[in-house]
Amino acid sequence: MHKMISRSSARVLLVDHVDRLLLYRGLLLQVEDPFYAWFTPGGAVDPGETPQQAAARELREELGHVVAPEALGPVVATSSGTWSMRGEVFSGHDSYFMLRVHGRASG
């Protein structure tokens, strides 16, 4: 039996002025049968970070969009589950924030 690895992430539902949600398509090569999946911007919560801080950092790193953590407001949704990859078992908890932008997200 493998030790379960816990992973928390913070993700952003980035919605523009005409209600389009930004998703990006990524190829998952770490699994036995690679496949594409759709993702929202976001990623792991680093030690010492709040989910809001992590979500703001990820928006800056992934999109160049700078926003203060408090501008993200409260968590609007969560998801959790387990998965395995390369023989390791993960338990994840995702916190989602919603951010409405006017025009394109930019720095």
C-alpha positions as CSV (number, residue, x, y, z in Angstrom):
1,M,0.0,0.0,0.0
2,H,1.3,3.4,-1.0
3,K,1.3,6.4,1.3
4,M,-1.3,9.0,0.3
5,I,0.1,12.3,-0.7
6,S,-2.2,15.3,0.1
7,R,-2.3,18.2,-2.3
8,S,-4.4,21.3,-2.0
9,S,-4.8,23.7,-4.9
10,A,-6.4,27.0,-5.6
11,R,-8.1,27.6,-8.9
12,V,-9.8,30.6,-10.6
13,L,-13.0,30.7,-12.6
14,L,-12.0,33.6,-14.8
15,V,-15.0,35.0,-16.5
16,D,-15.0,37.8,-19.0
17,H,-17.6,40.6,-19.8
18,V,-19.6,38.3,-22.1
19,D,-19.6,35.3,-19.6
20,R,-16.9,33.2,-21.3
21,L,-15.0,31.0,-18.9
22,L,-11.3,30.6,-19.5
23,L,-10.2,27.0,-19.8
24,Y,-7.0,25.6,-21.2
25,R,-6.4,22.2,-22.7
26,G,-3.5,20.2,-21.5
27,L,-2.0,16.9,-22.5
28,L,-1.5,14.6,-19.5
29,L,1.6,12.6,-20.4
30,Q,2.3,11.4,-16.8
31,V,-0.3,8.6,-17.1
32,E,-0.1,5.2,-18.9
33,D,-2.5,6.3,-21.7
34,P,-2.0,10.0,-22.3
35,F,-5.1,12.1,-22.8
36,Y,-6.2,15.7,-23.0
37,A,-8.1,17.4,-20.1
38,W,-9.5,20.9,-19.6
39,F,-8.2,23.1,-16.7
40,T,-8.9,26.4,-15.0
41,P,-5.9,28.6,-14.1
42,G,-4.5,27.6,-10.8
43,G,-2.2,25.2,-9.0
44,A,-0.8,24.0,-5.7
45,V,-1.1,26.0,-2.5
46,D,2.5,26.4,-1.2
47,P,3.4,26.0,2.5
48,G,2.4,29.2,4.4
49,E,0.1,30.5,1.6
50,T,-3.6,30.9,1.9
51,P,-5.7,29.6,-1.0
52,Q,-6.4,33.2,-2.1
53,Q,-2.7,34.0,-2.1
54,A,-2.0,30.8,-4.1
55,A,-4.8,31.6,-6.7
56,A,-3.4,35.2,-7.2
57,R,0.1,33.9,-7.6
58,E,-1.0,31.3,-10.1
59,L,-2.9,33.9,-12.2
60,R,0.3,36.0,-12.3
61,E,2.6,33.0,-13.1
62,E,0.3,31.4,-15.7
63,L,-1.4,34.4,-17.3
64,G,0.5,37.5,-16.3
65,H,-2.7,38.8,-14.7
66,V,-1.9,40.6,-11.5
67,V,-4.7,40.7,-8.8
68,A,-4.6,41.2,-5.1
69,P,-5.6,38.1,-3.2
70,E,-8.4,39.8,-1.4
71,A,-9.9,40.8,-4.8
72,L,-10.7,37.1,-5.4
73,G,-13.3,37.1,-2.6
74,P,-14.6,34.0,-0.9
75,V,-14.3,30.4,-2.2
76,V,-17.3,29.7,-4.5
77,A,-16.8,26.0,-5.0
78,T,-14.7,23.1,-3.8
79,S,-13.9,19.7,-5.2
80,S,-11.9,16.8,-3.8
81,G,-10.9,13.3,-4.7
82,T,-8.1,10.8,-5.1
83,W,-6.0,9.8,-8.1
84,S,-2.9,7.8,-8.9
85,M,0.0,8.7,-11.1
86,R,3.2,6.8,-11.7
87,G,2.5,4.5,-8.8
88,E,1.8,7.3,-6.3
89,V,-1.6,8.0,-4.7
90,F,-2.8,11.5,-4.3
91,S,-5.7,13.1,-2.3
92,G,-6.6,16.5,-3.5
93,H,-8.7,19.4,-2.3
94,D,-9.4,22.2,-4.8
95,S,-10.7,25.6,-3.8
96,Y,-12.3,27.7,-6.6
97,F,-12.5,31.5,-6.7
98,M,-14.5,33.5,-9.3
99,L,-13.0,36.6,-10.9
100,R,-14.8,38.7,-13.5
101,V,-12.5,40.6,-15.9
102,H,-13.3,43.2,-18.5
103,G,-11.7,42.3,-21.8
104,R,-8.6,40.0,-21.8
105,A,-6.8,39.2,-18.6
106,S,-3.4,40.9,-18.7
107,G,-0.6,42.1,-16.4
